[in-house]
Amino acid sequence: MKIKYIVFLLILFIHTTSFSLLDEGMWLLDAINKLNLSEFKKNGFELTPEQIYNPNGPSIKDAIVLLGGGTGSFISNQGLIITNHHVAYGAIVSVSTVMEDRLKNGFLAKSLEEEIPVENMTAQVLISMKDITDEVMSTIKPEMTPGEQQKAINAKLREIENREKANTEYECRASEIFYGVKYYLFTYEVIKDIRLVYCPPNSIGNYGGEIDNWMWPRHTGDFSFLRAYVSPEGKTVKYSKENVPYKPKHFLPVSTKGYQEGSFMMIIGYPGRTFRYRTTADIKYAYEEALPISVDIFKIRIDILNKWTKKDREIELKLASRLRGLENTYKNYLGVLEGMKRLKLIQLKSAEEQKFLTFLSSNPDMNAKYGNILNEIESQINDLKAYNKKRVMLSSLVMSCDLLRIAQRLMNYTAIPKKDSTGKIVPKTEADRMPVKNFMAAVYKNYVQEIDKENLTALLLKAAELPEAQAISFVQKITKGKKGEKLEKAIRKFVDNLYEDTKLNSIASAEKLLLKDDDDIRDDEFVEFAIELEKDEAPLREKYQAYETKMNSLRRDLMEAFLKWKGENIYPDANRTMRLTFGTVKPLKPRDAVYWDYVTSLTGVIEKETGIEPFEVPDQLKELWEKKDFGIYTDPKINDVPIAFISNLDITGGNSGSPIINGKGELAGVAFDGNWEGVVGDYYFEEQMNRAISVDSRYVLFILDKFSNAQNLLKEMEIR
C-alpha cells in the first residue's frame, strides 16, 4: 500500500512539474507567483511578479485593454492604444466611404481634434479580479438536480455582480474557471469614447490578405492606433467634444532593441476559448460533425459575399468586416481539422484518458464518484447528434439573413402583449419600440437585398439536404418532396415571393410596420416565416439548454477529478478573461527538411509583391526599401527592417492585438496570428509546432516615422 502511494505521488509530481516547466498555458494573473518565470533570467527576464501583476498598485496589467473581439495596450500616458489593424478593422470600415476610403488609403490624425470617434466601440480596463468560489458554491445543496444547481449558481453570480458594482460606474462580470470548479469576479472600467488615431493603408495593414492568413512566414503590418477618452472629471462617458484623453495607471514603453533566438517574451491579453480539457468523445464529435458543418456553411456565405463585394466598392466597404470575420474563422476551422488529423488527436486523447482511468482505479472512492463520467459525457454527445445538424442549420439561417434577424426580433416583440396593472392589454409605447428600432437601424446599415436573398436561398437549399430525421418542417412544406431542379425552383420561388411581399425591405417601411398592432406585425410574410421556423427551433432550444445544463455539471465533475490527478498547478481553459502566457523567440521546423527562421524582413515584403491585391506594395514603401532608408529600425542580424517574428507563446483568438512584452516590460511587438501548424492548439498545445506571430515594434515605428511622418505619435510614446 505504501509503495502504491509513493508511486501515486511520483506520478502526481511529474504531472504538476511538467505543466509548470513547459512554455504552455494561458494563466490567470493571480497564479504568477507559482510560475517559474525566474528560469528565464538567462533569456533576459528582469521583472518581478509585482511589476507584472500587483492587485494593490500599478503594474503591467493596467496597460492591457479588452477591445471588441481582440486586445490592445496603452503605450502613452494620454490613452493611446496600439492594437491590430484587423482588430480595428470594423472601426476603420465604419469611418470609410468610397470618397474617403480610409481602409484603402490609411489615416493619420495629426492632432487630438482630428481623431475620429468610433461608434459603439469600448475599451475595458481590468480593475480587479478575485476568487469568489466559496461564496458561489455555498448555494449548492447535495439534493439539488444539475438544473437546480445551475439556477442557484446563476442567481448567486448575479447577486455578487450587483453587490460589487453597487454605485460605481464599473462593470462586474463573474466567470467560471475550470468549468465551474472555481469562480472569479472581474471588475472593469468600460471606456465608451474611443477614437481612431492612425491606421496604415490596407496594403500594409492587411498585406497578404487571406492567402497569408494563419501562415508563417508573414509580412503584414497588422497594427493600428486608437485613443481612449473620458470626461474632464475622469468619468467614462460617451463621445463629447469636451472629453479628454484617458490617463492609464500604467503604459508600455516601446522597444527598439529587438531580440534574438531564445529571448524572453510574454503576452498579457484576453484569449477567447480553448478546449484543452475536452474528452475523446468531444474531439471526435468536433472532427466528424461540428467543424465540418460550420466549414460548409461558412464557405457558402463567403462565396456569395466575395462575388458581390468584387463588383462594387460601396458594397465591399459595407460588408468588409463581415467577410473578413467569416474568412478568418473558416480558414481556422480548416486548420484545426488538418491539425487533428496530423496529430491523430482522437487516439492521443484516448490514450491520455486511459491513464486517467488507471489513476481513478487506484482510488476506490474516486472511482465510485468519477469512474463513469467519460461514458456519461459520450452518451450526452450521442443524444446531441440526433438533432444538432437541424439546430445548427436553423441558427445559421437567422445569422446569415438580415431580414430574418429583423423578423425574428419582431416576432419576439409581439410574443408577449403589454398589460397594465389590472391585466388589461394596452398599446405599446415609443419606449417599448425603441430597442427594436435601434436593432433594425444597426442591421439595415449594412443590408444589401440581393446578397440577403442569395444567402437565404443557398442556406434553404442546404437545409433541404438534412437527413429525414432532422428535416426542418417548413422547408419540407416549401419543397413538398421535390428533388433536384424542381426542389431548387420551389425554394427560389418561395424566396422571391418572400422579399417581394414583405414590408421589411427598407427601414422606413419596417418602422411603419412597427407602429401597427401585434397581429398586423405578425401578418407580415417574413415575420410569418420566422414564426414557422420557431416552431421547430423552440423545442430544440429547450433540448439544447437541458443538454448544456447536464454537460456543465459533468464537465465540472470531470475537471474536479482531473485536478486531483494532475494537481492544482495547471492552467484553466481560456474564456475571454485576462491571461498571461510566456516563452521565448523561437524558429519553426514544421515538417521534414523545412526550416523557418524566427523573423521576416522588409526585403521579404518586396519579394512577395505581385502588384495585385493582396500583394501590392505602396510605391513609397518600395522607395524606402530601394534606398535602404531604414533609420534606427534596422535589425543587426538581418541588416534590414524586421517585419514580424515568432515565439512559442500560447495564444488563441481574442489575443489579437495583445502586446508582446520583453523581459524589461517593454513593447517588443503586437501579436496578430497563430501559425497553420499550431491552429489545433485550441484543443492541444504542441510546443514544437505552436507559434505566436507578432508584428515587430520596430516595423510599427518605421512605418510611423518613414512612411507616414507621424511625428506627433512618435513624440507621445516613450521609445527605448
C-alpha positions in Angstrom: 0.0 0.0 0.0 2.9 2.4 0.9 4.6 1.6 -2.4 1.4 2.3 -4.4 1.1 5.6 -2.6 4.7 6.6 -3.3 4.1 5.7 -7.0 1.0 7.9 -7.0 2.9 10.8 -5.5 5.6 10.4 -8.1 3.1 10.4 -10.9 1.4 13.5 -9.5 4.8 15.2 -9.2 5.7 14.5 -12.8 2.3 15.8 -14.0 2.4 19.0 -11.9 6.0 19.9 -12.6 5.8 19.2 -16.3 2.9 21.7 -16.7 4.8 24.5 -14.9 8.1 23.9 -16.8 6.7 23.9 -20.3 6.1 27.2 -22.2 2.5 26.4 -22.2 -0.6 27.8 -20.7 -2.9 30.8 -20.6 -2.5 31.6 -16.9 -4.7 33.7 -14.6 -2.6 36.5 -13.3 -3.0 35.6 -9.7 -1.1 32.4 -10.4 2.0 34.4 -11.3 3.9 33.5 -8.1 3.5 29.8 -8.9 5.2 30.2 -12.3 8.9 29.5 -13.0 9.5 32.9 -14.6 12.8 33.2 -12.8 14.1 30.4 -15.1 14.0 32.9 -17.9 16.6 35.3 -16.3 19.2 33.9 -18.7 16.8 34.8 -21.5 16.5 38.4 -20.5 13.7 38.4 -17.9 14.3 41.2 -15.4 10.9 41.8 -13.9 9.4 40.9 -10.5 5.9 39.3 -10.3 4.6 42.5 -8.7 5.7 44.5 -11.8 3.5 42.3 -13.9 0.5 41.9 -11.6 0.0 43.9 -8.5 -3.5 43.8 -7.1 -2.6 46.7 -4.7 -0.9 49.1 -7.1 0.0 49.9 -10.7 1.5 47.1 -12.8 1.7 46.0 -16.4 -1.7 44.5 -16.0 -3.1 48.1 -16.0 -1.8 48.7 -19.5 -3.9 46.0 -21.1 -7.4 46.6 -22.6 -10.2 44.4 -23.8 -11.2 45.7 -27.3 -14.2 44.1 -29.0 -13.0 40.8 -30.4 -9.4 41.4 -29.5 -6.9 43.1 -27.1 -4.9 46.3 -27.0 -2.4 48.1 -24.8 -1.8 51.6 -23.7 1.5 53.0 -25.0 1.3 56.5 -23.7 0.0 58.4 -20.6 -2.6 60.0 -22.9 -4.7 56.9 -23.5 -3.0 55.9 -26.8 -3.8 52.3 -27.6 -2.0 50.0 -30.0 -3.8 47.0 -31.4 -4.1 45.1 -34.6 -5.3 46.6 -37.9 -7.7 43.6 -38.1 -9.0 44.3 -34.6 -9.6 47.9 -35.5 -10.9 46.8 -39.0 -14.5 47.4 -38.2 -13.8 50.8 -36.7 -11.8 51.7 -39.8 -14.5 50.5 -42.1 -17.2 52.4 -40.2 -15.4 55.7 -40.9 -14.6 54.9 -44.5 -16.6 55.8 -47.6 -15.9 55.4 -51.3 -14.9 59.1 -51.4 -12.9 59.0 -48.2 -11.5 55.4 -48.2 -9.5 55.3 -45.0 -9.4 51.5 -45.2 -7.6 51.6 -48.6 -5.5 54.7 -48.1 -4.9 54.7 -44.3 -5.4 57.5 -41.9 -3.4 59.8 -39.6 -4.8 62.3 -37.1 -2.1 64.9 -36.6 -3.8 66.3 -33.6 -6.4 65.3 -31.0 -9.0 67.3 -32.8 -8.6 65.2 -36.0 -9.1 61.9 -34.2 -12.4 60.2 -35.4 -15.0 58.9 -32.9 -15.8 55.3 -33.4 -19.5 54.5 -32.7 -20.3 51.6 -30.3 -16.7 50.7 -29.5 -15.4 50.4 -26.0 -12.1 49.7 -24.2 -12.3 47.7 -21.0 -9.6 48.1 -18.3 -9.4 45.4 -15.6 -9.6 47.0 -12.2 -9.6 43.9 -10.1 -10.1 40.1 -10.0 -11.0 37.9 -7.0 -11.8 34.3 -6.3 -15.5 34.0 -5.3 -15.7 30.2 -5.4 -16.6 29.6 -1.8 -19.4 32.1 -1.8 -20.8 30.7 -5.1 -20.6 27.1 -4.1 -22.3 27.8 -0.7 -25.5 27.9 -2.7 -25.2 24.2 -3.8 -27.1 21.6 -1.8 -26.5 17.8 -2.3 -30.1 17.1 -3.1 -30.3 19.5 -6.0 -30.5 18.4 -9.6 -28.0 19.7 -12.1 -30.6 22.2 -13.4 -31.4 23.4 -9.8 -27.7 23.7 -9.1 -27.1 25.8 -12.2 -30.1 28.0 -11.4 -28.8 28.6 -7.9 -25.3 29.4 -9.1 -26.5 31.8 -11.7 -28.7 33.6 -9.2 -25.7 33.9 -6.8 -23.4 35.2 -9.6 -25.9 37.9 -10.5 -26.2 38.8 -6.8 -22.4 39.2 -6.4 -22.1 41.2 -9.6 -24.8 43.6 -8.5 -23.4 43.9 -5.0 -19.9 44.5 -6.1 -20.9 47.1 -8.7 -23.0 48.9 -6.1 -23.0 52.6 -7.0 -19.8 52.6 -9.0 -19.5 53.1 -12.8 -17.7 49.8 -13.1 -18.9 46.7 -14.8 -18.6 43.5 -12.8 -18.7 40.1 -14.5 -18.4 36.7 -12.9 -16.7 33.9 -14.9 -16.4 30.2 -14.3 -12.9 28.8 -14.2 -12.1 25.1 -14.8 -15.7 24.6 -16.0 -17.2 25.8 -12.6 -14.8 24.2 -10.2 -13.9 27.8 -9.4 -15.5 31.2 -10.0 -13.9 34.6 -10.3 -15.3 38.1 -10.3 -13.7 40.5 -12.7 -14.3 44.3 -12.4 -13.8 46.5 -15.4 -13.7 50.2 -16.2 -15.5 50.5 -19.5 -14.3 53.4 -21.6 -17.1 54.4 -24.0 -15.4 57.2 -26.1 -12.8 55.5 -28.4 -11.4 57.3 -31.4 -9.4 56.3 -34.5 -5.9 57.8 -34.4 -3.9 56.0 -37.1 -4.1 53.1 -39.4 -1.7 52.2 -42.3 -3.1 51.6 -45.7 -4.7 48.2 -46.2 -1.8 47.2 -48.5 0.4 47.3 -45.3 -2.1 46.5 -42.6 -3.5 43.5 -44.4 -0.6 42.7 -46.7 -1.1 39.1 -47.9 -4.8 39.0 -47.0 -6.5 35.6 -46.7 -3.7 33.9 -48.7 -1.2 34.6 -45.9 -3.7 34.4 -43.0 -2.7 31.8 -40.4 0.6 31.3 -42.2 4.3 31.8 -41.5 6.5 33.4 -42.9 4.4 36.6 -42.6 5.0 40.2 -43.8 1.9 42.1 -42.5 2.0 45.4 -40.8 -1.0 44.4 -38.7 -1.3 47.4 -36.3 -3.4 50.5 -35.7 -3.8 53.1 -33.1 -6.9 54.2 -31.1 -7.3 56.6 -28.2 -9.5 56.3 -25.1 -11.3 59.4 -23.8 -13.2 60.3 -20.6 -15.0 63.3 -19.3 -12.9 66.2 -17.8 -13.8 64.7 -14.4 -12.5 61.3 -15.4 -15.9 59.7 -15.9 -16.4 57.0 -18.6 -19.0 58.7 -20.8 -19.9 58.5 -24.5 -18.3 60.8 -27.1 -18.3 64.5 -26.3 -16.1 67.3 -27.7 -15.3 68.2 -24.1 -13.8 64.8 -23.3 -10.1 64.4 -22.6 -7.6 61.6 -23.1 -7.7 58.9 -20.5 -4.7 58.6 -18.2 -3.9 54.9 -17.6 -2.2 53.7 -14.4 0.5 52.1 -16.5 1.6 52.2 -20.1 4.2 50.3 -22.0 7.4 51.9 -23.3 8.2 50.8 -26.9 11.4 48.9 -27.5 13.8 49.3 -30.5 16.3 46.9 -29.0 14.9 43.8 -30.7 15.6 40.2 -29.7 17.4 37.1 -30.7 16.6 33.4 -30.7 15.8 32.5 -27.1 14.9 36.0 -25.9 12.2 36.0 -23.3 8.7 37.3 -24.3 5.3 37.3 -22.6 1.8 38.2 -23.6 -1.0 39.5 -21.4 -4.3 39.6 -23.2 -7.8 38.3 -23.5 -7.8 34.9 -25.3 -11.2 33.6 -26.4 -12.0 29.9 -25.9 -9.8 26.9 -25.8 -10.9 23.2 -25.3 -7.8 21.5 -23.9 -9.7 19.5 -21.3 -12.3 18.2 -23.6 -12.8 14.4 -23.9 -12.2 12.0 -26.7 -15.9 12.0 -27.4 -15.8 15.8 -27.7 -12.9 15.8 -30.1 -14.5 13.0 -32.2 -17.7 15.0 -32.4 -15.9 18.2 -33.4 -13.8 16.4 -36.0 -16.6 14.4 -37.6 -19.6 16.7 -37.4 -19.4 20.1 -35.7 -16.5 21.6 -37.5 -17.3 20.2 -41.0 -20.9 21.6 -40.8 -19.6 25.0 -39.9 -17.0 24.9 -42.7 -19.6 24.0 -45.3 -22.0 26.9 -44.2 -19.1 29.4 -44.0 -17.9 28.5 -47.5 -21.4 29.1 -48.9 -21.6 32.6 -47.3 -18.0 33.5 -48.2 -18.5 32.7 -51.9 -21.7 34.8 -52.1 -20.0 37.8 -50.3 -16.9 37.5 -52.5 -18.9 37.6 -55.7 -20.8 40.7 -54.7 -18.0 42.7 -53.0 -15.8 42.4 -56.0 -18.5 44.2 -58.1 -18.9 47.3 -56.0 -16.6 49.1 -53.6 -19.5 50.6 -51.7 -20.9 47.1 -51.0 -17.3 45.9 -50.2 -17.0 48.5 -47.5 -20.4 47.7 -46.1 -19.6 44.0 -45.8 -15.8 44.1 -45.3 -15.8 43.3 -41.6 -18.4 40.5 -42.0 -16.4 38.9 -44.9 -13.1 39.1 -43.1 -14.6 37.5 -39.9 -16.1 34.7 -41.9 -12.9 34.0 -43.9 -10.8 34.1 -40.7 -12.9 31.6 -38.9 -13.4 29.4 -42.0 -9.6 29.0 -42.5 -9.1 28.5 -38.8 -11.5 25.6 -38.8 -9.8 24.0 -41.8 -6.5 24.3 -39.9 -8.0 22.7 -36.8 -9.3 19.8 -38.8 -6.0 19.3 -40.5 -4.1 19.5 -37.2 -6.5 17.0 -35.5 -5.7 14.6 -38.4 -2.0 15.2 -38.3 -1.8 14.7 -34.6 -4.2 11.7 -34.5 -5.7 13.7 -31.7 -8.6 11.3 -31.1 -6.2 8.5 -30.4 -3.9 10.8 -28.4 -6.8 11.9 -26.2 -8.0 8.3 -25.8 -4.5 7.3 -24.6 -4.5 10.1 -22.1 -7.9 9.1 -20.8 -6.7 5.5 -20.2 -4.1 6.9 -17.9 -6.7 9.0 -16.2 -8.9 5.9 -15.7 -5.9 4.0 -14.3 -5.4 6.7 -11.8 -9.1 6.6 -10.8 -9.0 2.8 -10.4 -6.2 3.2 -7.8 -8.6 5.0 -5.5 -11.9 3.3 -4.9 -13.7 6.4 -3.6 -12.7 8.5 -6.6 -13.5 5.7 -9.0 -17.0 5.4 -7.5 -17.6 9.1 -7.9 -15.9 9.8 -11.3 -15.3 6.4 -12.9 -18.3 6.6 -15.3 -18.0 10.3 -16.2 -16.4 9.8 -19.6 -19.2 7.4 -20.6 -21.8 9.9 -19.4 -20.3 12.7 -21.5 -20.2 10.4 -24.5 -23.8 9.5 -24.0 -24.8 13.2 -23.9 -22.9 13.9 -27.1 -24.6 11.0 -28.8 -28.0 12.4 -27.8 -27.0 15.8 -29.2 -26.1 14.3 -32.5 -29.7 13.2 -33.0 -30.8 16.9 -33.6 -27.7 19.0 -33.8 -27.5 19.4 -37.6 -31.0 20.8 -37.6 -30.2 23.1 -34.7 -27.1 24.5 -36.4 -29.0 24.9 -39.7 -31.8 26.9 -38.1 -29.3 29.1 -36.3 -27.3 29.7 -39.5 -30.5 30.7 -41.4 -31.1 33.5 -38.9 -27.4 34.6 -38.6 -26.9 34.8 -42.4 -30.1 36.6 -43.3 -30.6 40.2 -42.2 -34.3 40.3 -42.8 -34.8 37.1 -40.9 -33.0 38.5 -38.0 -35.3 41.5 -38.0 -38.4 39.3 -38.5 -37.3 37.2 -35.5 -36.9 40.3 -33.4 -40.4 41.5 -34.4 -41.8 38.0 -33.6 -40.3 38.2 -30.1 -41.6 41.8 -29.7 -45.1 40.7 -30.4 -44.9 37.4 -28.4 -45.9 39.0 -25.1 -48.6 41.6 -25.1 -48.2 44.7 -22.9 -50.6 44.8 -19.9 -51.5 47.4 -17.3 -51.8 46.8 -13.6 -55.2 45.3 -14.0 -54.1 42.8 -16.6 -55.7 44.7 -19.5 -53.8 44.7 -22.8 -52.7 48.2 -23.7 -50.9 49.7 -26.8 -47.1 49.6 -26.8 -45.3 52.9 -26.4 -42.4 54.5 -28.2 -40.2 53.4 -25.3 -41.2 49.8 -26.0 -40.4 50.2 -29.7 -37.1 52.0 -29.3 -34.9 48.9 -28.7 -36.4 47.3 -31.8 -35.9 50.4 -33.8 -32.2 50.6 -32.7 -31.7 47.0 -33.6 -33.3 47.5 -37.1 -31.2 50.6 -37.7 -28.0 48.7 -37.0 -29.0 45.8 -39.3 -30.2 48.0 -42.2 -26.9 49.9 -42.1 -25.2 47.1 -43.9 -28.2 45.5 -45.6 -27.9 44.6 -49.3 -31.1 42.9 -50.6 -29.6 40.9 -53.4 -27.0 39.3 -51.0 -29.6 38.7 -48.3 -31.8 36.9 -50.9 -28.9 34.8 -52.2 -27.8 33.9 -48.6 -31.3 32.7 -47.7 -31.8 30.8 -50.9 -28.4 29.0 -50.6 -29.0 28.0 -47.0 -32.5 26.8 -47.6 -31.1 24.6 -50.3 -28.5 23.4 -47.8 -31.3 22.8 -45.2 -33.1 20.7 -47.8 -30.2 18.2 -47.6 -30.7 17.5 -43.9 -31.4 13.8 -43.1 -35.1 13.0 -42.8 -34.9 12.6 -39.1 -33.6 16.2 -38.7 -35.5 17.9 -41.5 -37.0 21.4 -40.9 -40.7 21.2 -41.2 -41.2 24.5 -43.0 -38.5 23.6 -45.6 -40.4 20.3 -46.2 -43.6 22.3 -46.6 -41.9 24.5 -49.3 -40.3 21.6 -51.2 -43.2 19.1 -50.9 -41.0 16.1 -51.6 -39.4 17.6 -54.7 -35.9 16.8 -55.7 -33.2 18.2 -57.9 -34.2 21.2 -60.2 -37.8 21.1 -59.0 -36.7 21.5 -55.4 -34.4 24.4 -56.3 -37.1 26.1 -58.3 -39.6 25.8 -55.4 -37.1 27.3 -52.9 -36.2 30.1 -55.3 -39.9 30.9 -55.9 -40.6 31.0 -52.2 -37.7 33.4 -51.5 -38.6 35.7 -54.4 -42.2 35.9 -53.1 -41.0 36.5 -49.6 -38.9 39.5 -50.5 -41.5 40.9 -52.9 -44.3 40.7 -50.4 -42.6 41.7 -47.1 -42.7 45.2 -45.6 -39.2 44.7 -44.2 -37.3 45.6 -47.3 -36.4 49.1 -46.1 -36.0 50.7 -42.7 -38.8 53.2 -43.5 -41.4 50.6 -44.2 -40.2 48.4 -41.3 -40.6 51.3 -38.9 -44.1 51.9 -40.2 -44.9 48.2 -39.6 -43.6 48.5 -36.1 -46.2 51.2 -35.4 -49.0 48.7 -36.1 -50.6 46.4 -33.6 -49.1 43.0 -32.9 -51.4 41.0 -35.1 -50.6 43.2 -38.1 -46.9 42.8 -37.5 -47.3 39.0 -37.3 -49.1 39.0 -40.6 -46.0 40.2 -42.5 -44.7 37.4 -44.7 -41.2 37.5 -43.2 -42.5 37.5 -39.6 -44.7 34.6 -40.5 -41.7 32.8 -41.9 -39.8 33.4 -38.6 -42.8 32.1 -36.6 -42.8 28.9 -38.7 -39.1 28.3 -38.1 -39.6 29.0 -34.4 -42.0 26.0 -34.2 -39.0 23.8 -35.0 -36.4 25.8 -33.1 -38.2 26.3 -29.8 -38.2 22.6 -28.8 -34.6 22.2 -30.0 -33.6 25.2 -27.9 -35.2 23.6 -24.8 -33.4 20.3 -25.5 -30.1 22.0 -26.0 -30.5 24.0 -22.8 -31.1 20.8 -20.9 -28.0 19.3 -22.7 -25.8 22.2 -21.7 -27.0 22.1 -18.1 -26.2 18.4 -17.8 -22.9 18.8 -19.6 -21.8 21.8 -17.4 -22.3 19.6 -14.4 -20.4 16.7 -16.0 -17.6 18.9 -17.2 -17.3 20.4 -13.7 -17.0 16.9 -12.1 -14.5 15.8 -14.7 -12.4 18.9 -14.1 -12.6 18.3 -10.4 -11.2 14.8 -10.9 -8.6 15.9 -13.4 -7.3 18.5 -10.9 -6.9 15.7 -8.3 -5.0 13.7 -10.9 -2.8 16.5 -12.4 -2.5 18.7 -9.3 -3.7 22.2 -8.7 -0.8 23.9 -10.6 -2.3 23.7 -14.0 -3.9 26.4 -16.1 -7.6 26.6 -17.0 -9.1 26.8 -20.5 -9.3 30.3 -21.9 -12.7 32.0 -21.6 -12.1 35.7 -22.5 -10.6 36.7 -19.2 -7.2 38.2 -18.8 -4.4 35.7 -19.1 -0.6 35.6 -19.1 1.5 33.4 -21.4 5.3 33.3 -21.6 8.1 31.8 -23.6 10.9 32.7 -26.0 11.5 33.8 -29.5 11.9 30.5 -31.5 12.2 29.4 -35.1 10.0 26.7 -36.6 10.6 23.3 -38.3 7.1 22.4 -39.5 8.0 19.3 -41.4 10.8 17.2 -42.8 13.6 19.3 -44.5 11.8 22.6 -43.9 13.2 25.3 -41.5 11.7 28.7 -41.0 13.6 31.5 -39.2 12.0 33.4 -36.4 12.0 36.9 -38.2 10.9 38.3 -41.5 12.2 41.4 -43.2 11.1 44.3 -45.5 13.0 42.5 -48.3 10.5 39.7 -47.8 7.7 42.2 -48.4 9.2 43.2 -51.8 9.9 39.5 -52.7 6.2 38.7 -52.3 5.0 41.6 -54.4 2.8 40.7 -57.4 1.3 44.2 -58.0 -2.1 42.6 -57.4 -4.1 42.7 -54.2 -3.3 41.4 -51.6 0.4 41.6 -52.6 0.5 45.3 -53.6 3.3 47.3 -52.1 2.9 51.1 -51.9 5.4 53.0 -54.1 6.6 55.0 -51.1 7.5 51.8 -49.2 9.3 50.4 -52.2 11.3 53.6 -52.5 12.3 53.3 -48.8 13.5 49.8 -49.4 15.4 50.6 -52.6 17.2 53.5 -50.8 17.7 51.4 -47.7 16.4 54.3 -45.8 15.8 52.3 -42.6 16.9 54.8 -40.0 17.3 53.4 -36.5 15.0 50.5 -37.2 17.5 48.0 -38.7 17.9 44.7 -37.1 21.6 43.9 -36.9 21.2 40.2 -37.6 19.3 40.6 -40.9 20.6 44.1 -41.7 17.0 45.0 -42.7 13.8 46.3 -41.1 12.2 43.4 -39.2 8.5 42.9 -40.0 7.2 40.0 -37.9 8.6 37.4 -35.6 7.5 34.2 -33.9 7.7 32.9 -30.4 6.4 29.8 -28.6 3.8 31.8 -26.6 0.5 30.1 -26.1 -2.3 32.2 -27.6 -5.6 31.9 -29.4 -8.4 34.1 -30.9 -9.0 37.1 -28.8 -5.3 37.5 -28.2 -5.2 39.5 -31.4 -3.7 42.9 -30.6 -2.1 41.7 -27.4 1.2 43.3 -26.6 4.2 41.0 -26.8 6.4 42.2 -23.9 10.1 41.7 -23.4 11.9 40.9 -20.2 12.2 44.6 -19.3 8.4 45.2 -19.6 8.6 47.0 -22.9 6.5 46.6 -26.0 8.5 44.4 -28.5 5.6 43.8 -30.8 1.9 43.1 -31.2 0.5 39.6 -31.6 -1.7 39.1 -34.6 -1.9 35.5 -35.5 -1.0 31.9 -35.0 0.7 29.6 -37.5 -1.2 27.0 -39.6 0.5 24.0 -37.9 -0.4 25.4 -34.5 -4.1 26.3 -35.1 -5.2 23.0 -33.5 -3.7 24.4 -30.3 -7.2 25.4 -29.2 -7.6 21.7 -28.5 -4.0 20.5 -27.9 -0.8 22.5 -27.3 2.2 21.2 -29.3 5.2 23.2 -28.3 7.3 22.2 -31.3 4.6 23.5 -33.6 2.7 26.3 -31.8 3.9 29.8 -32.6 2.5 33.2 -31.9 3.1 35.6 -34.9 3.7 39.3 -33.9 4.4 42.5 -35.8 7.7 43.9 -34.7 7.6 47.2 -32.8 10.4 48.5 -35.0 8.3 48.0 -38.1 5.5 49.9 -36.4 7.9 52.8 -35.6 9.4 52.6 -39.1 6.0 52.9 -40.8 5.0 55.8 -38.5 8.3 57.6 -39.0 9.4 57.0 -42.6 6.2 56.1 -44.3 3.5 58.2 -42.6 5.6 61.0 -41.0 3.5 60.6 -37.8 6.0 62.6 -35.7 3.2 63.6 -33.3 2.6 60.0 -32.3 6.4 59.2 -32.0 6.9 62.1 -29.7 4.0 60.9 -27.5 5.5 57.5 -26.9 8.4 56.5 -24.6 10.7 54.9 -27.2 13.7 53.0 -25.8 
